[in-house]
Amino acid sequence: MIAIISFLLIVLFSILIIRIGSIALEMTGLSEDVSRFQAQSAYTGVGFTTSEAEYVVSHPVRRKIIQTMMFLGSAGIASAVVTLILTFVGKTQEEATNNLLILFFGMILLYGFSKSKYIEKIMRRVIIYSLSKFTELRIKDYHQLLGFGKGYGVSEFKVKNESWMAGKRLRELELNNEGVLVLGIYRKIDGKECFIGAPNGNTMILAGDVVVCYGHLSVLERLKDRMKGREGDEEHRTEVIKAEARRAEELELQK
């Protein structure tokens, strides 16, 4: 009985550690989904080989979190295996059956605990408060900072041959006048996909490029379908006028 209780406590401890690690990674700016996956991967030592993992460990604070998760995970998993073996070794068939039932129902309870939205909400508050108070981590809510709830967002689309953007430099496009920023470009060079981050005004947009843009989502939606020619130029001028009106309205709301 002691071994099975120890095993369940270790599992509970693992759930809490993964949750703390996930929220700690969120507080460095990662999304909830990515944080949760990387925390689970680091703790269990499984799946932590993706390109996302390389992105995570390149950040010094995230790397420290991941290192801690790996250390705790190696100890936790080893302890769990040992206690699980002790649960059944040297037991009679009846004792083994009883232990198996206790283990089964105990795991169901722990699963319910890990999936409970109410418990997660309470844990999140406690963990965020504790990490904010006792560590240097600070939450970076990029959805709020970038105004994603106010019609703005990030979008990516492929530039077609007949696109208004194809064959022009960024300074010629003057997308900033429409309230659009080009954050990056995915381009295939010699069959290999390359990424151009923070392109400057001299960067040429080529047909086949996948551009990552930030701006008002309604503008981005129309931009990806804008065609070459006089009609495309007219759409650009119209969007510039709309962007000026939108900026004036936003400034008025701030007064």
PyRosetta script that sets phi, psi and omega in degrees:
from pyrosetta import init, pose_from_sequence

init()
pose = pose_from_sequence("MIAIISFLLIVLFSILIIRIGSIALEMTGLSEDVSRFQAQSAYTGVGFTTSEAEYVVSHPVRRKIIQTMMFLGSAGIASAVVTLILTFVGKTQEEATNNLLILFFGMILLYGFSKSKYIEKIMRRVIIYSLSKFTELRIKDYHQLLGFGKGYGVSEFKVKNESWMAGKRLRELELNNEGVLVLGIYRKIDGKECFIGAPNGNTMILAGDVVVCYGHLSVLERLKDRMKGREGDEEHRTEVIKAEARRAEELELQK")
pose.set_psi(1, -40.7)
pose.set_omega(1, -179.8)
pose.set_phi(2, -61.7)
pose.set_psi(2, -40.5)
pose.set_omega(2, -178.5)
pose.set_phi(3, -64.6)
pose.set_psi(3, -41.1)
pose.set_omega(3, -177.5)
pose.set_phi(4, -70.4)
pose.set_psi(4, -37.1)
pose.set_omega(4, 175.9)
pose.set_phi(5, -65.3)
pose.set_psi(5, -40.2)
pose.set_omega(5, 178.5)
pose.set_phi(6, -62.2)
pose.set_psi(6, -41.3)
pose.set_omega(6, 179.3)
pose.set_phi(7, -62.2)
pose.set_psi(7, -46.0)
pose.set_omega(7, -179.7)
pose.set_phi(8, -64.4)
pose.set_psi(8, -36.3)
pose.set_omega(8, 177.6)
pose.set_phi(9, -66.7)
pose.set_psi(9, -37.3)
pose.set_omega(9, 178.0)
pose.set_phi(10, -65.0)
pose.set_psi(10, -41.1)
pose.set_omega(10, 177.9)
pose.set_phi(11, -63.4)
pose.set_psi(11, -42.9)
pose.set_omega(11, 178.0)
pose.set_phi(12, -62.1)
pose.set_psi(12, -43.5)
pose.set_omega(12, 177.5)
pose.set_phi(13, -59.6)
pose.set_psi(13, -41.2)
pose.set_omega(13, -179.8)
pose.set_phi(14, -64.4)
pose.set_psi(14, -42.5)
pose.set_omega(14, 178.3)
pose.set_phi(15, -59.4)
pose.set_psi(15, -44.1)
pose.set_omega(15, -178.7)
pose.set_phi(16, -66.5)
pose.set_psi(16, -41.8)
pose.set_omega(16, -179.4)
pose.set_phi(17, -64.0)
pose.set_psi(17, -44.3)
pose.set_omega(17, 179.2)
pose.set_phi(18, -62.8)
pose.set_psi(18, -40.5)
pose.set_omega(18, 179.8)
pose.set_phi(19, -65.0)
pose.set_psi(19, -43.2)
pose.set_omega(19, 178.4)
pose.set_phi(20, -63.3)
pose.set_psi(20, -44.9)
pose.set_omega(20, 179.5)
pose.set_phi(21, -63.0)
pose.set_psi(21, -40.2)
pose.set_omega(21, 179.4)
pose.set_phi(22, -62.1)
pose.set_psi(22, -46.7)
pose.set_omega(22, -179.1)
pose.set_phi(23, -68.4)
pose.set_psi(23, -36.4)
pose.set_omega(23, 177.3)
pose.set_phi(24, -61.6)
pose.set_psi(24, -40.9)
pose.set_omega(24, 177.6)
pose.set_phi(25, -67.2)
pose.set_psi(25, -37.8)
pose.set_omega(25, 175.7)
pose.set_phi(26, -58.8)
pose.set_psi(26, -38.7)
pose.set_omega(26, -176.7)
pose.set_phi(27, -69.6)
pose.set_psi(27, -10.9)
pose.set_omega(27, 175.0)
pose.set_phi(28, -94.6)
pose.set_psi(28, 0.1)
pose.set_omega(28, 175.6)
pose.set_phi(29, 112.0)
pose.set_psi(29, -3.1)
pose.set_omega(29, 178.3)
pose.set_phi(30, -75.9)
pose.set_psi(30, 155.1)
pose.set_omega(30, 176.5)
pose.set_phi(31, -71.5)
pose.set_psi(31, 163.2)
pose.set_omega(31, -177.7)
pose.set_phi(32, -62.5)
pose.set_psi(32, -44.1)
pose.set_omega(32, -177.8)
pose.set_phi(33, -63.8)
pose.set_psi(33, -46.6)
pose.set_omega(33, -179.8)
pose.set_phi(34, -64.6)
pose.set_psi(34, -42.0)
pose.set_omega(34, -179.7)
pose.set_phi(35, -60.9)
pose.set_psi(35, -44.6)
pose.set_omega(35, -177.9)
pose.set_phi(36, -64.8)
pose.set_psi(36, -44.1)
pose.set_omega(36, -179.2)
pose.set_phi(37, -64.5)
pose.set_psi(37, -45.1)
pose.set_omega(37, -178.0)
pose.set_phi(38, -68.5)
pose.set_psi(38, -34.9)
pose.set_omega(38, 177.5)
pose.set_phi(39, -65.7)
pose.set_psi(39, -44.7)
pose.set_omega(39, 178.1)
pose.set_phi(40, -64.2)
pose.set_psi(40, -41.5)
pose.set_omega(40, -179.3)
pose.set_phi(41, -63.4)
pose.set_psi(41, -44.8)
pose.set_omega(41, -178.4)
pose.set_phi(42, -65.9)
pose.set_psi(42, -41.3)
pose.set_omega(42, -177.6)
pose.set_phi(43, -68.3)
pose.set_psi(43, -42.4)
pose.set_omega(43, -177.0)
pose.set_phi(44, -87.5)
pose.set_psi(44, -16.4)
pose.set_omega(44, -178.1)
pose.set_phi(45, 74.5)
pose.set_psi(45, 18.7)
pose.set_omega(45, -178.0)
pose.set_phi(46, -123.0)
pose.set_psi(46, 130.0)
pose.set_omega(46, 173.2)
pose.set_phi(47, 86.4)
pose.set_psi(47, 0.0)
pose.set_omega(47, -177.3)
pose.set_phi(48, -86.3)
pose.set_psi(48, 57.8)
pose.set_omega(48, -179.0)
pose.set_phi(49, -135.8)
pose.set_psi(49, 13.8)
pose.set_omega(49, -176.4)
pose.set_phi(50, -84.5)
pose.set_psi(50, 168.7)
pose.set_omega(50, 176.2)
pose.set_phi(51, -64.2)
pose.set_psi(51, -29.5)
pose.set_omega(51, 175.9)
pose.set_phi(52, -61.6)
pose.set_psi(52, -38.0)
pose.set_omega(52, -179.8)
pose.set_phi(53, -63.3)
pose.set_psi(53, -39.6)
pose.set_omega(53, 177.8)
pose.set_phi(54, -62.8)
pose.set_psi(54, -38.8)
pose.set_omega(54, 178.9)
pose.set_phi(55, -65.3)
pose.set_psi(55, -38.3)
pose.set_omega(55, -178.5)
pose.set_phi(56, -67.7)
pose.set_psi(56, -49.4)
pose.set_omega(56, -173.8)
pose.set_phi(57, -74.5)
pose.set_psi(57, -9.7)
pose.set_omega(57, 176.6)
pose.set_phi(58, -75.8)
pose.set_psi(58, -13.0)
pose.set_omega(58, 179.1)
pose.set_phi(59, -95.7)
pose.set_psi(59, 124.0)
pose.set_omega(59, -173.3)
pose.set_phi(60, -58.9)
pose.set_psi(60, -41.0)
pose.set_omega(60, -179.5)
pose.set_phi(61, -69.9)
pose.set_psi(61, -43.7)
pose.set_omega(61, 178.3)
pose.set_phi(62, -63.1)
pose.set_psi(62, -38.5)
pose.set_omega(62, 179.7)
pose.set_phi(63, -62.2)
pose.set_psi(63, -39.0)
pose.set_omega(63, 179.0)
pose.set_phi(64, -65.7)
pose.set_psi(64, -39.9)
pose.set_omega(64, 177.8)
pose.set_phi(65, -63.1)
pose.set_psi(65, -46.0)
pose.set_omega(65, -179.5)
pose.set_phi(66, -62.7)
pose.set_psi(66, -41.9)
pose.set_omega(66, 178.7)
pose.set_phi(67, -60.6)
pose.set_psi(67, -42.0)
pose.set_omega(67, 178.4)
pose.set_phi(68, -64.5)
pose.set_psi(68, -41.9)
pose.set_omega(68, 179.1)
pose.set_phi(69, -62.1)
pose.set_psi(69, -42.4)
pose.set_omega(69, 179.8)
pose.set_phi(70, -64.3)
pose.set_psi(70, -42.1)
pose.set_omega(70, 179.5)
pose.set_phi(71, -62.9)
pose.set_psi(71, -48.5)
pose.set_omega(71, 179.6)
pose.set_phi(72, -65.9)
pose.set_psi(72, -36.0)
pose.set_omega(72, -179.8)
pose.set_phi(73, -65.3)
pose.set_psi(73, -41.0)
pose.set_omega(73, 180.0)
pose.set_phi(74, -63.2)
pose.set_psi(74, -38.0)
pose.set_omega(74, 178.4)
pose.set_phi(75, -73.0)
pose.set_psi(75, -42.1)
pose.set_omega(75, -177.1)
pose.set_phi(76, -66.9)
pose.set_psi(76, -43.9)
pose.set_omega(76, -178.5)
pose.set_phi(77, -67.8)
pose.set_psi(77, -41.6)
pose.set_omega(77, 178.6)
pose.set_phi(78, -61.5)
pose.set_psi(78, -43.4)
pose.set_omega(78, 179.1)
pose.set_phi(79, -64.5)
pose.set_psi(79, -39.5)
pose.set_omega(79, -179.6)
pose.set_phi(80, -64.0)
pose.set_psi(80, -41.1)
pose.set_omega(80, -180.0)
pose.set_phi(81, -64.5)
pose.set_psi(81, -44.5)
pose.set_omega(81, -178.5)
pose.set_phi(82, -63.2)
pose.set_psi(82, -47.5)
pose.set_omega(82, -178.4)
pose.set_phi(83, -67.5)
pose.set_psi(83, -32.9)
pose.set_omega(83, 178.0)
pose.set_phi(84, -66.5)
pose.set_psi(84, -39.7)
pose.set_omega(84, 177.9)
pose.set_phi(85, -64.6)
pose.set_psi(85, -43.3)
pose.set_omega(85, -179.9)
pose.set_phi(86, -64.7)
pose.set_psi(86, -22.0)
pose.set_omega(86, 179.6)
pose.set_phi(87, -65.1)
pose.set_psi(87, -29.8)
pose.set_omega(87, -173.6)
pose.set_phi(88, -117.6)
pose.set_psi(88, -19.0)
pose.set_omega(88, -178.4)
pose.set_phi(89, -71.7)
pose.set_psi(89, 133.4)
pose.set_omega(89, 176.7)
pose.set_phi(90, 73.6)
pose.set_psi(90, 15.5)
pose.set_omega(90, -179.6)
pose.set_phi(91, -101.5)
pose.set_psi(91, 151.1)
pose.set_omega(91, 173.5)
pose.set_phi(92, -72.2)
pose.set_psi(92, 169.2)
pose.set_omega(92, -178.9)
pose.set_phi(93, -62.1)
pose.set_psi(93, -39.4)
pose.set_omega(93, -179.6)
pose.set_phi(94, -66.4)
pose.set_psi(94, -43.7)
pose.set_omega(94, 179.2)
pose.set_phi(95, -64.5)
pose.set_psi(95, -40.2)
pose.set_omega(95, 179.7)
pose.set_phi(96, -64.2)
pose.set_psi(96, -40.1)
pose.set_omega(96, 178.6)
pose.set_phi(97, -64.7)
pose.set_psi(97, -43.7)
pose.set_omega(97, 178.7)
pose.set_phi(98, -62.6)
pose.set_psi(98, -42.6)
pose.set_omega(98, 178.3)
pose.set_phi(99, -63.4)
pose.set_psi(99, -38.0)
pose.set_omega(99, 179.3)
pose.set_phi(100, -64.4)
pose.set_psi(100, -40.9)
pose.set_omega(100, 178.2)
pose.set_phi(101, -65.3)
pose.set_psi(101, -44.6)
pose.set_omega(101, 178.4)
pose.set_phi(102, -61.2)
pose.set_psi(102, -42.0)
pose.set_omega(102, 179.4)
pose.set_phi(103, -63.1)
pose.set_psi(103, -42.5)
pose.set_omega(103, -178.6)
pose.set_phi(104, -61.0)
pose.set_psi(104, -51.6)
pose.set_omega(104, -178.1)
pose.set_phi(105, -69.9)
pose.set_psi(105, -33.3)
pose.set_omega(105, 176.8)
pose.set_phi(106, -64.0)
pose.set_psi(106, -40.9)
pose.set_omega(106, 178.9)
pose.set_phi(107, -67.9)
pose.set_psi(107, -34.7)
pose.set_omega(107, 176.3)
pose.set_phi(108, -63.0)
pose.set_psi(108, -43.6)
pose.set_omega(108, 178.4)
pose.set_phi(109, -62.9)
pose.set_psi(109, -42.0)
pose.set_omega(109, 179.1)
pose.set_phi(110, -67.1)
pose.set_psi(110, -36.2)
pose.set_omega(110, 177.0)
pose.set_phi(111, -63.6)
pose.set_psi(111, -44.5)
pose.set_omega(111, 176.8)
pose.set_phi(112, -61.1)
pose.set_psi(112, -39.7)
pose.set_omega(112, 177.9)
pose.set_phi(113, -61.7)
pose.set_psi(113, -43.1)
pose.set_omega(113, -176.8)
pose.set_phi(114, -71.5)
pose.set_psi(114, -24.9)
pose.set_omega(114, -177.1)
pose.set_phi(115, -99.1)
pose.set_psi(115, -6.4)
pose.set_omega(115, -177.4)
pose.set_phi(116, -68.9)
pose.set_psi(116, 121.8)
pose.set_omega(116, 178.8)
pose.set_phi(117, -66.6)
pose.set_psi(117, -37.0)
pose.set_omega(117, -179.3)
pose.set_phi(118, -64.8)
pose.set_psi(118, -47.8)
pose.set_omega(118, 179.6)
pose.set_phi(119, -65.0)
pose.set_psi(119, -39.5)
pose.set_omega(119, 179.4)
pose.set_phi(120, -61.4)
pose.set_psi(120, -40.9)
pose.set_omega(120, 179.8)
pose.set_phi(121, -62.2)
pose.set_psi(121, -44.4)
pose.set_omega(121, 179.1)
pose.set_phi(122, -65.8)
pose.set_psi(122, -45.9)
pose.set_omega(122, -179.8)
pose.set_phi(123, -60.8)
pose.set_psi(123, -41.3)
pose.set_omega(123, -179.1)
pose.set_phi(124, -60.5)
pose.set_psi(124, -44.2)
pose.set_omega(124, 179.3)
pose.set_phi(125, -61.9)
pose.set_psi(125, -45.9)
pose.set_omega(125, -178.4)
pose.set_phi(126, -64.9)
pose.set_psi(126, -44.7)
pose.set_omega(126, -176.9)
pose.set_phi(127, -66.7)
pose.set_psi(127, -44.5)
pose.set_omega(127, 179.9)
pose.set_phi(128, -62.2)
pose.set_psi(128, -43.4)
pose.set_omega(128, 179.2)
pose.set_phi(129, -61.7)
pose.set_psi(129, -45.6)
pose.set_omega(129, -177.7)
pose.set_phi(130, -65.7)
pose.set_psi(130, -45.0)
pose.set_omega(130, -179.6)
pose.set_phi(131, -66.4)
pose.set_psi(131, -37.1)
pose.set_omega(131, 179.2)
pose.set_phi(132, -68.1)
pose.set_psi(132, -34.7)
pose.set_omega(132, -176.0)
pose.set_phi(133, -80.1)
pose.set_psi(133, -39.6)
pose.set_omega(133, -171.4)
pose.set_phi(134, -107.7)
pose.set_psi(134, -0.9)
pose.set_omega(134, 177.5)
pose.set_phi(135, -131.4)
pose.set_psi(135, 176.9)
pose.set_omega(135, 180.0)
pose.set_phi(136, -92.4)
pose.set_psi(136, 6.1)
pose.set_omega(136, -179.1)
pose.set_phi(137, -72.7)
pose.set_psi(137, 143.8)
pose.set_omega(137, 175.7)
pose.set_phi(138, -136.4)
pose.set_psi(138, 139.8)
pose.set_omega(138, -179.2)
pose.set_phi(139, -70.7)
pose.set_psi(139, 133.5)
pose.set_omega(139, 175.1)
pose.set_phi(140, -115.8)
pose.set_psi(140, 97.8)
pose.set_omega(140, -178.8)
pose.set_phi(141, -85.4)
pose.set_psi(141, 88.0)
pose.set_omega(141, -175.7)
pose.set_phi(142, -68.4)
pose.set_psi(142, -26.3)
pose.set_omega(142, 175.5)
pose.set_phi(143, -61.2)
pose.set_psi(143, -40.0)
pose.set_omega(143, 179.5)
pose.set_phi(144, -76.2)
pose.set_psi(144, -43.3)
pose.set_omega(144, -178.1)
pose.set_phi(145, -61.4)
pose.set_psi(145, -36.8)
pose.set_omega(145, -177.8)
pose.set_phi(146, -92.4)
pose.set_psi(146, 1.8)
pose.set_omega(146, 174.8)
pose.set_phi(147, 69.5)
pose.set_psi(147, 32.2)
pose.set_omega(147, -177.6)
pose.set_phi(148, -61.6)
pose.set_psi(148, -26.1)
pose.set_omega(148, -179.5)
pose.set_phi(149, -84.8)
pose.set_psi(149, 0.5)
pose.set_omega(149, -176.6)
pose.set_phi(150, -116.5)
pose.set_psi(150, 28.2)
pose.set_omega(150, 176.6)
pose.set_phi(151, 95.4)
pose.set_psi(151, -6.1)
pose.set_omega(151, -179.4)
pose.set_phi(152, -98.4)
pose.set_psi(152, 157.8)
pose.set_omega(152, 179.5)
pose.set_phi(153, -177.7)
pose.set_psi(153, -178.6)
pose.set_omega(153, 178.5)
pose.set_phi(154, -110.0)
pose.set_psi(154, 135.0)
pose.set_omega(154, -179.8)
pose.set_phi(155, -138.8)
pose.set_psi(155, 151.1)
pose.set_omega(155, 174.8)
pose.set_phi(156, -130.3)
pose.set_psi(156, 143.6)
pose.set_omega(156, 179.9)
pose.set_phi(157, -152.7)
pose.set_psi(157, 157.2)
pose.set_omega(157, -178.9)
pose.set_phi(158, -88.6)
pose.set_psi(158, 134.3)
pose.set_omega(158, 179.8)
pose.set_phi(159, -82.5)
pose.set_psi(159, 120.3)
pose.set_omega(159, -179.3)
pose.set_phi(160, -84.1)
pose.set_psi(160, 166.6)
pose.set_omega(160, 179.9)
pose.set_phi(161, -59.3)
pose.set_psi(161, -39.0)
pose.set_omega(161, -176.7)
pose.set_phi(162, -91.6)
pose.set_psi(162, 8.2)
pose.set_omega(162, -178.5)
pose.set_phi(163, -66.7)
pose.set_psi(163, 146.9)
pose.set_omega(163, 177.7)
pose.set_phi(164, -62.3)
pose.set_psi(164, -26.0)
pose.set_omega(164, -177.3)
pose.set_phi(165, -83.6)
pose.set_psi(165, -24.3)
pose.set_omega(165, -171.9)
pose.set_phi(166, -63.7)
pose.set_psi(166, 133.3)
pose.set_omega(166, 175.8)
pose.set_phi(167, 80.3)
pose.set_psi(167, 12.9)
pose.set_omega(167, 180.0)
pose.set_phi(168, -121.6)
pose.set_psi(168, 151.8)
pose.set_omega(168, 173.8)
pose.set_phi(169, -82.5)
pose.set_psi(169, 156.2)
pose.set_omega(169, -177.1)
pose.set_phi(170, -59.5)
pose.set_psi(170, -35.2)
pose.set_omega(170, -179.2)
pose.set_phi(171, -67.9)
pose.set_psi(171, -29.6)
pose.set_omega(171, 176.9)
pose.set_phi(172, -70.4)
pose.set_psi(172, -35.4)
pose.set_omega(172, -177.1)
pose.set_phi(173, -70.6)
pose.set_psi(173, -31.6)
pose.set_omega(173, -180.0)
pose.set_phi(174, 51.6)
pose.set_psi(174, 45.3)
pose.set_omega(174, -178.7)
pose.set_phi(175, -67.1)
pose.set_psi(175, -24.7)
pose.set_omega(175, 178.6)
pose.set_phi(176, -62.4)
pose.set_psi(176, -28.7)
pose.set_omega(176, 177.0)
pose.set_phi(177, -69.6)
pose.set_psi(177, -19.9)
pose.set_omega(177, 175.5)
pose.set_phi(178, -91.1)
pose.set_psi(178, -1.8)
pose.set_omega(178, -176.9)
pose.set_phi(179, 81.8)
pose.set_psi(179, 25.3)
pose.set_omega(179, -178.2)
pose.set_phi(180, -116.0)
pose.set_psi(180, 132.7)
pose.set_omega(180, 176.0)
pose.set_phi(181, -114.6)
pose.set_psi(181, 131.7)
pose.set_omega(181, 174.9)
pose.set_phi(182, -90.3)
pose.set_psi(182, 112.1)
pose.set_omega(182, -175.8)
pose.set_phi(183, -83.6)
pose.set_psi(183, -31.3)
pose.set_omega(183, -176.9)
pose.set_phi(184, -171.9)
pose.set_psi(184, 166.4)
pose.set_omega(184, -178.7)
pose.set_phi(185, -137.0)
pose.set_psi(185, 129.2)
pose.set_omega(185, 171.0)
pose.set_phi(186, -95.4)
pose.set_psi(186, 125.0)
pose.set_omega(186, -177.2)
pose.set_phi(187, -137.7)
pose.set_psi(187, 136.9)
pose.set_omega(187, 177.2)
pose.set_phi(188, -88.0)
pose.set_psi(188, 122.4)
pose.set_omega(188, 178.5)
pose.set_phi(189, -124.4)
pose.set_psi(189, 116.3)
pose.set_omega(189, -177.1)
pose.set_phi(190, 56.0)
pose.set_psi(190, 39.8)
pose.set_omega(190, 177.2)
pose.set_phi(191, 80.8)
pose.set_psi(191, -1.9)
pose.set_omega(191, -179.5)
pose.set_phi(192, -111.3)
pose.set_psi(192, 133.8)
pose.set_omega(192, -179.7)
pose.set_phi(193, -79.2)
pose.set_psi(193, 126.2)
pose.set_omega(193, 178.6)
pose.set_phi(194, -117.9)
pose.set_psi(194, 156.3)
pose.set_omega(194, 179.9)
pose.set_phi(195, -118.4)
pose.set_psi(195, 128.4)
pose.set_omega(195, 176.0)
pose.set_phi(196, -105.4)
pose.set_psi(196, 107.8)
pose.set_omega(196, -177.6)
pose.set_phi(197, -91.4)
pose.set_psi(197, 142.3)
pose.set_omega(197, 178.5)
pose.set_phi(198, 46.9)
pose.set_psi(198, 60.0)
pose.set_omega(198, -179.1)
pose.set_phi(199, -63.3)
pose.set_psi(199, 148.6)
pose.set_omega(199, -180.0)
pose.set_phi(200, -99.0)
pose.set_psi(200, -176.1)
pose.set_omega(200, -175.2)
pose.set_phi(201, -63.7)
pose.set_psi(201, -22.8)
pose.set_omega(201, -179.4)
pose.set_phi(202, -83.1)
pose.set_psi(202, -9.1)
pose.set_omega(202, -177.1)
pose.set_phi(203, -68.7)
pose.set_psi(203, 127.7)
pose.set_omega(203, 179.2)
pose.set_phi(204, -87.7)
pose.set_psi(204, 135.1)
pose.set_omega(204, 174.2)
pose.set_phi(205, -91.7)
pose.set_psi(205, 123.0)
pose.set_omega(205, -177.7)
pose.set_phi(206, -108.7)
pose.set_psi(206, 152.3)
pose.set_omega(206, 173.9)
pose.set_phi(207, -61.1)
pose.set_psi(207, 133.4)
pose.set_omega(207, -177.6)
pose.set_phi(208, 99.9)
pose.set_psi(208, -16.3)
pose.set_omega(208, 175.8)
pose.set_phi(209, -65.6)
pose.set_psi(209, 148.0)
pose.set_omega(209, 170.0)
pose.set_phi(210, -109.4)
pose.set_psi(210, 113.3)
pose.set_omega(210, -176.2)
pose.set_phi(211, -98.9)
pose.set_psi(211, 140.5)
pose.set_omega(211, 177.0)
pose.set_phi(212, -107.9)
pose.set_psi(212, 116.8)
pose.set_omega(212, -173.7)
pose.set_phi(213, -123.1)
pose.set_psi(213, 151.3)
pose.set_omega(213, 172.7)
pose.set_phi(214, -118.8)
pose.set_psi(214, 136.1)
pose.set_omega(214, 178.7)
pose.set_phi(215, 170.4)
pose.set_psi(215, -168.4)
pose.set_omega(215, 176.8)
pose.set_phi(216, -69.0)
pose.set_psi(216, 130.7)
pose.set_omega(216, -172.5)
pose.set_phi(217, -60.9)
pose.set_psi(217, -33.5)
pose.set_omega(217, 179.0)
pose.set_phi(218, -65.5)
pose.set_psi(218, -36.5)
pose.set_omega(218, 178.8)
pose.set_phi(219, -69.3)
pose.set_psi(219, -44.1)
pose.set_omega(219, -179.7)
pose.set_phi(220, -62.6)
pose.set_psi(220, -36.6)
pose.set_omega(220, 179.7)
pose.set_phi(221, -63.9)
pose.set_psi(221, -40.9)
pose.set_omega(221, 180.0)
pose.set_phi(222, -77.0)
pose.set_psi(222, -32.0)
pose.set_omega(222, -178.2)
pose.set_phi(223, -62.6)
pose.set_psi(223, -40.7)
pose.set_omega(223, -176.2)
pose.set_phi(224, -66.0)
pose.set_psi(224, -21.4)
pose.set_omega(224, -179.3)
pose.set_phi(225, -103.9)
pose.set_psi(225, 5.5)
pose.set_omega(225, -177.1)
pose.set_phi(226, -74.3)
pose.set_psi(226, 129.8)
pose.set_omega(226, -176.0)
pose.set_phi(227, -101.0)
pose.set_psi(227, 161.6)
pose.set_omega(227, 178.5)
pose.set_phi(228, -64.1)
pose.set_psi(228, 161.5)
pose.set_omega(228, 173.3)
pose.set_phi(229, 106.3)
pose.set_psi(229, -173.4)
pose.set_omega(229, -176.0)
pose.set_phi(230, -61.4)
pose.set_psi(230, -38.8)
pose.set_omega(230, -179.1)
pose.set_phi(231, -63.7)
pose.set_psi(231, -39.9)
pose.set_omega(231, 178.0)
pose.set_phi(232, -65.5)
pose.set_psi(232, -39.5)
pose.set_omega(232, 177.8)
pose.set_phi(233, -64.5)
pose.set_psi(233, -38.3)
pose.set_omega(233, 179.0)
pose.set_phi(234, -66.7)
pose.set_psi(234, -39.7)
pose.set_omega(234, 176.8)
pose.set_phi(235, -60.9)
pose.set_psi(235, -39.9)
pose.set_omega(235, 178.2)
pose.set_phi(236, -60.4)
pose.set_psi(236, -47.5)
pose.set_omega(236, -179.5)
pose.set_phi(237, -62.3)
pose.set_psi(237, -39.2)
pose.set_omega(237, 178.3)
pose.set_phi(238, -63.6)
pose.set_psi(238, -42.3)
pose.set_omega(238, -179.7)
pose.set_phi(239, -67.4)
pose.set_psi(239, -32.6)
pose.set_omega(239, 177.0)
pose.set_phi(240, -63.4)
pose.set_psi(240, -43.3)
pose.set_omega(240, 178.7)
pose.set_phi(241, -63.6)
pose.set_psi(241, -43.1)
pose.set_omega(241, 178.8)
pose.set_phi(242, -63.2)
pose.set_psi(242, -39.9)
pose.set_omega(242, -179.0)
pose.set_phi(243, -65.4)
pose.set_psi(243, -39.9)
pose.set_omega(243, 178.0)
pose.set_phi(244, -63.2)
pose.set_psi(244, -41.7)
pose.set_omega(244, 178.5)
pose.set_phi(245, -65.9)
pose.set_psi(245, -38.3)
pose.set_omega(245, -179.7)
pose.set_phi(246, -67.3)
pose.set_psi(246, -41.4)
pose.set_omega(246, 178.5)
pose.set_phi(247, -64.6)
pose.set_psi(247, -40.4)
pose.set_omega(247, 178.9)
pose.set_phi(248, -63.6)
pose.set_psi(248, -38.8)
pose.set_omega(248, 179.1)
pose.set_phi(249, -67.4)
pose.set_psi(249, -40.9)
pose.set_omega(249, 179.4)
pose.set_phi(250, -66.6)
pose.set_psi(250, -38.4)
pose.set_omega(250, 177.2)
pose.set_phi(251, -66.4)
pose.set_psi(251, -35.9)
pose.set_omega(251, 179.3)
pose.set_phi(252, -65.4)
pose.set_psi(252, -37.6)
pose.set_omega(252, 179.6)
pose.set_phi(253, -68.6)
pose.set_psi(253, -23.7)
pose.set_omega(253, -178.5)
pose.set_phi(254, -80.4)
pose.set_psi(254, -12.7)
pose.set_omega(254, -177.9)
pose.set_phi(255, -75.6)
pose.dump_pdb("model.pdb")
